[in-house]
């Protein structure tokens, strides 16, 4: 069954977003790169990947209007990402691919590969990239990494809620949001044995994700990104500059090839 897609474009409480402020726009989803807003780029990548039904979760009226212009359904965002995802799952059902409006580098092949690489019988899948893959793709990228026995990982802002059972994982998502920079706390929630395994360097992130899933009654899987750039989103003005440079470098390769017919009789 083909998934629908949910694009998170809510506004966080607190000071103005630094990317939006640096560009003089209301919301960073409206920041333009090579003549397209970041939101439009995400929507275009999802459509090119074969996803027909796309909803945007937002609270800013300008973002909502832009999402409608792009032909997307619009849902009112909740207070945080996990609560917003719960709204999206209730409205759109499973399978549901979830991403964010600042995933400016999103490529259709990443979406297709993620879906294809998700193991059968999975209820919830999370795409993560290894540090080596990220640094190969973008050597100067500064990321926050989760350090486990199977390496150092960074999130890619791509999630697949593959079945209706995935709704059970949303409360756990809130916990992971809070502890994403303190992996030992994630291990501690799995019990003393898992915490000890983490402390002595034997707990893999794949085991931790599967263990969290078992505790709430779902099959949860880590899917490794094939391209390290999948972990690069736009959180800071420096990220925006990097994204612009990468997209500008891609442009010649993506330009359509125009074939000119030879005049009759030419060789």
N, C-alpha and C positions, 0 to 999 in steps of 0.2 A: 504494500500500500504506500502510495506517495505521501510524504509528510507535508504538512503545512509549515509555515515559518512564522516565528514571532521575533520582531526586532525591538529591543528595549531602548527607548529613547526618553526615559524619564529625566526629571531634574532633581538632583540631590539638594537637600537643605544645606545652608551654610553660605560661605562666600561665593562670588561668581566663579564659574568655571574658568580656569586660566586660558584654555584654548579659545573659548568663545570670546573672552575679554580681549585677547590679543588680536582677534580678527574683527572686533566690533560688531558681533552678531548676538542675537538673543540666546542661542543655544548652539553647542558645538556640532550638532547634527546638521546645522545649516551652513557650516564652513565649507567653502568651495575648494576643490582640488581639480585643476585642469578643466574648469568650467562645469563641474558637477558637484553638488553637495555630497557630503559624506553619506548621508542617508540614501541619496539616489544611487550612489555607488554600491552600497550594500544591497539595496533592492534589486539593482541590475544584476549583480552577481548571483543572487538567489534565483532570479527568473531564468538566467542563462543556465543555471544548474538543473533546471527543470521543475522548479517549485512554482506552482500556479497561485496558491492561496497564501497571501502574505498579510500579516497584521502588524501594525506599529503601535506600541504602547507608549503613550506620551501624556504629558500634562501641560506643555506649553502650547498655546493656541496656534502660534506660527508653525511649529513642528507638525501639529495635527493637520493644519491646512496643507502643508507641503506633502504630507503622507497621502492625503486624499488626491492631490494633483498627480501623484505617482501611481494612483490606482490601487492603493492599499486600504484595507480595513483599518479603522482607528479604534483603539481601546484606551480608556482612561487609566493611567498608571497609578499604582498604589504607592505606599510610603517607601518601599524598598524593592530591590530586584526580585527577591524570592516571592514576596507577596504579589508582585506584578506577574510573575510566571504562573502563579496559581490562577490568576484571572485568565491569562491566555490559554492555559490548559483546559479550563472549564468551558471557554468559548469555542476553541478550535478543535479540542480533542487530540488524541494521539493517533499516529506518531506526530511529534511536534519538534521541529528544529528551532533552537533558541540562539540568537546572537545579539549583538549590540550595534547601535548606530555609529559608533566611532571605530568600527572595524573596517577602516578605509581601504585596506589592502586586500580585503576578502576576494578570493578567487573562486569561480565556479567549480574548478577541479578539487579544491579543498573540501567543498561541501559534498560533492559526489564521492570522493575518497573516504570521507568520514562515515558516511552512511554505509558504503560498501565494506569498510573495515570493522564496523561494529559487529561483535559476535552474535550469532543467532541466540534467541531466548533472552537477550538483554532487555531490561526495562528502562535503564538509564545509562547513557554513555557520556563520557566527558573527554573532549579532545585536549591533549596536552602535548607540549613540545619539549624535547630534551635540550638541555643547555648547549650541547655540542652542535645540534642542528640550528639553533637560533644564532649562535656565534659564527657559524659557517655562512649563514645567509646574511647576517648583519653584524659584523664584528664589534661595532661600537655600541650595540644596544644594551641599555641598562635595564635589567628586569629583576623582579623578585622571584626567587627560586625556592621550591619545596625540595628539601634534601632528604632522600631516602636511599635504601640500599641499591635500588635499581637506577640511581642517578639523580640528577637535579632537573626539576621540571618546572615549566611555567605554563599557566593557563592560556587557552586560545580563544576564549569567549565564544565557544561553540559547544552546545549541549544537545543531546538527542533524547527526548522523552519518548521512548519507543512504544510504550504501552500505557494503558490507563493506570496500571500499578505505579507508574512514575510519580503520581500525585503524593504517594507516601514519602517521597524523598524531599519534599519542599521544606519541611521543618528542619531536616538535616542540612539542607542547602544554607539556611539561615546561620546554622552553627559554623559551617565551613567558611562562610563569608566573614564571620567574626574572628575565626582562628587561622585565616589563610596565611598569616605571617608567623604563626606559631605552630608548626606541624606537630610538636610533641603533645599539644593539647588535643589534636585530632586523634593521635595514637592513644592517648589516655582514655578517650571516650569508648575505645574498643575493648577496654579491660586491662588488667595488670599485665597479662602475658604479652599483649601487643605493645604496651608501653615499654616493657623490658626489651622486647625485640627491637623496638625503635632505638632505645638508649644504647644498645650494643651494636647498632648498625646493621641489623638483619631484616628489618621490616621494609618491604618494597612498597612503593606508592600503589602499585596495582593491587597488592594484598590489602592495603589500608582502605582503598575504595571499595573493593569487594566485601571487606569486613563491615564497613559502614552500611552497605546495602543489605547484607544478611541480618543485621540488627534491626532493620526496619521492614524486612520482608520483601526486598526487591533484589533483582540481579543487576548489579552495577559494574560497569566496565570502564577501564582506562583505555583510550585509543590514542596511539602515538601519531602525531602529525608527521606527514611525509615531508613537509616544507616548514623550516623553522620560522619563516616570515609569518606563519599563521598566528604566532604568539605576539605579534607587534600591532598594538592598537594605538590610539591617539589620546593620551592622557595629559600631555604637556606640549607647550609650543615646540620644543625640540622634536618630539615625536611627529608633530605636524610637518616640520621641515623635512624630516627623514622620509615621511610618507610621500610628500610632494616630489622629492628627488627620485624615489623608487618608481613612482607612477610615471613621471616624466621620462625616465629611462626605458620603461616598458613601451611607451607610446609608439615608437617606430615599428616595433615588432608586431603591434596590434593593428597597425593601419591596414585597411583593406588593399589588396593588390588589384590594380586595374589592368586588365588585359586589352591590348590594342590589336585588332585584327590587321593582318597584312593586306595591302591592296591587292586586288586580283592580278594574277600574273607575276607577282613578285616572288623572289626565291629567298 
